[in-house]
Amino acid sequence: MFENWLSRRHLLAHTLAGGGVAGATYLGLTHEVHAEARSKKTEQATNPKLNTYDDNWVTRGECDIELVEWLDQQRITDASVYHFGTGGHHYVGTECAKPARRISVLGITASPQEYQNYVRLVTRRPEVLRYYNAVFGDIYLLNEKLLPSFDLVTLFHICEFRGPQTDAYGGMTDLAVTNLLTDKTRPGGYIFFYTSSFAFDKAKPVIAQWEKERPVERIGDYKSILVYRKAA
Ligand SMILES: C[S@@+](CC[C@H](N)C(=O)[O-])C[C@H]1O[C@@H](n2cnc3c(N)ncnc32)[C@H](O)[C@@H]1O
């Protein structure tokens, strides 16, 4: 019984992925497996699920660490940051909230586990909540009406997580996200990319196009982060 159930699940997954149903024929399940696969495919097409990040990233990435170093080097305090990709460590938000910085951060995570970490963190440390808000969401579904202006915007993970699912529910393109967040950067503010991102090759043409479409200037690198400034 258990073996039969397992086989059905594997066959269904295999069929959904475009595989054949030879095993299903052997089990006498061809019709059933086909019908189930058809109905799941229809459901995925008509009611696509959110493209969540199914991990809890707890190792602080060098981009996040270098951003905080850069802020300190520039002696930036009391500013506002939009941060794409909080991680489960919430390093940028908690570091920026410290009394010596008091930089306000709005972070976004597509990971339910990372968001749970945030809830645990600010429940224990309400002083962090005042300066650091994290939302569970999808960067590709940003709504300009729900965003204020920021002094700094991080786009470290641009082009890393967009998938076919994103198209299925009408998510924005990477260029559209980059443009929108640039429009939400105050004149003279900063926009950051991450040159060691695994998707940086994909991001390069997006950045090149963005440079043509928005009043931005590359002002340099700091270790692995690329720093742009929006015209004042
Ligand atoms: C590899 S982790 C890096 C986290 C952190 N920046 C660091 O370097 O340690 C990628 C982050 O991007 C977030 N992410 C992935 N897809 C996303 C999406 N579509 N919208 C918003 N955040 C997303 C994940 O939730 C996660 O926090």
Ligand as a Chemical Component Dictionary entry (heavy atoms), coordinates in Angstrom:
data_LIG
# 
_chem_comp.id                   LIG 
_chem_comp.type                 NON-POLYMER 
_chem_comp.pdbx_formal_charge   0 
_chem_comp.three_letter_code    LIG 
# 
loop_
_chem_comp_atom.comp_id 
_chem_comp_atom.atom_id 
_chem_comp_atom.alt_atom_id 
_chem_comp_atom.type_symbol 
_chem_comp_atom.charge 
_chem_comp_atom.model_Cartn_x 
_chem_comp_atom.model_Cartn_y 
_chem_comp_atom.model_Cartn_z 
_chem_comp_atom.pdbx_ordinal 
LIG C1  C1  C 0  21.102 34.010 -0.677 1  
LIG S1  S1  S 1  20.042 34.917 0.385  2  
LIG C2  C2  C 0  21.116 36.297 0.756  3  
LIG C3  C3  C 0  20.689 37.081 1.950  4  
LIG C4  C4  C 0  21.586 38.258 2.347  5  
LIG N1  N1  N 0  21.471 39.386 1.442  6  
LIG C5  C5  C 0  23.004 37.813 2.421  7  
LIG O1  O1  O 0  23.806 38.123 1.511  8  
LIG O2  O2  O -1 23.352 37.128 3.402  9  
LIG C6  C6  C 0  18.868 35.592 -0.784 10 
LIG C7  C7  C 0  17.801 36.461 -0.173 11 
LIG O3  O3  O 0  16.939 36.929 -1.200 12 
LIG C8  C8  C 0  15.582 36.782 -0.787 13 
LIG N2  N2  N 0  14.730 36.613 -1.971 14 
LIG C9  C9  C 0  14.778 35.626 -2.891 15 
LIG N3  N3  N 0  13.835 35.808 -3.834 16 
LIG C10 C10 C 0  13.180 36.935 -3.501 17 
LIG C11 C11 C 0  12.088 37.635 -4.069 18 
LIG N4  N4  N 0  11.500 37.218 -5.166 19 
LIG N5  N5  N 0  11.657 38.741 -3.445 20 
LIG C12 C12 C 0  12.246 39.179 -2.300 21 
LIG N6  N6  N 0  13.278 38.564 -1.716 22 
LIG C13 C13 C 0  13.739 37.442 -2.300 23 
LIG C14 C14 C 0  15.605 35.563 0.094  24 
LIG O4  O4  O 0  14.457 35.528 0.939  25 
LIG C15 C15 C 0  16.919 35.760 0.831  26 
LIG O5  O5  O 0  16.733 36.603 1.940  27 
# 
loop_
_chem_comp_bond.comp_id 
_chem_comp_bond.atom_id_1 
_chem_comp_bond.atom_id_2 
_chem_comp_bond.value_order 
_chem_comp_bond.pdbx_ordinal 
LIG C1  S1  SING 1  
LIG S1  C2  SING 2  
LIG S1  C6  SING 3  
LIG C2  C3  SING 4  
LIG C3  C4  SING 5  
LIG C4  N1  SING 6  
LIG C4  C5  SING 7  
LIG C5  O1  DOUB 8  
LIG C5  O2  SING 9  
LIG C6  C7  SING 10 
LIG C7  O3  SING 11 
LIG C7  C15 SING 12 
LIG O3  C8  SING 13 
LIG C8  N2  SING 14 
LIG C8  C14 SING 15 
LIG N2  C9  SING 16 
LIG N2  C13 SING 17 
LIG C9  N3  DOUB 18 
LIG N3  C10 SING 19 
LIG C10 C11 SING 20 
LIG C10 C13 DOUB 21 
LIG C11 N4  SING 22 
LIG C11 N5  DOUB 23 
LIG N5  C12 SING 24 
LIG C12 N6  DOUB 25 
LIG N6  C13 SING 26 
LIG C14 O4  SING 27 
LIG C14 C15 SING 28 
LIG C15 O5  SING 29 
# 
